[in-house]
Amino acid sequence: MAKAADLRQMNDDELARHLAETREEMFHLRFQLAMGKQDNSARLGQVRRDVARALTLKRERELASAPVARAKRAQRTKTTRSRSRKVRP
């Protein structure tokens, strides 16, 4: 099980590799569970949380690297919401 601090020390390529390996492990664990051959069912939950940690860190890095794009997207969302409201007669 990887801790968030360990994942933060990885570069983007290492994080992507870790994410791929963890997803593959989760696939195998789900398959074993379906076949009835898994002896540690708690491991599936641990791996699922590892995937979530890695995805969260990946998203944090994406947001940190593109603050201007995020501001434009937020502005676009505000204008889209105001135009899409319908007034009932």
Protein Blocks (a to p, Z undefined) as FASTA:
>chain_A
ZZfklmmmpcfklmmmmmmmmmmmmmmmmmmmmnopafblklmmmmmmmmmmmmmmmmmm
mmmmmmmlmmmmmmmmmmmmmmmpccdZZ
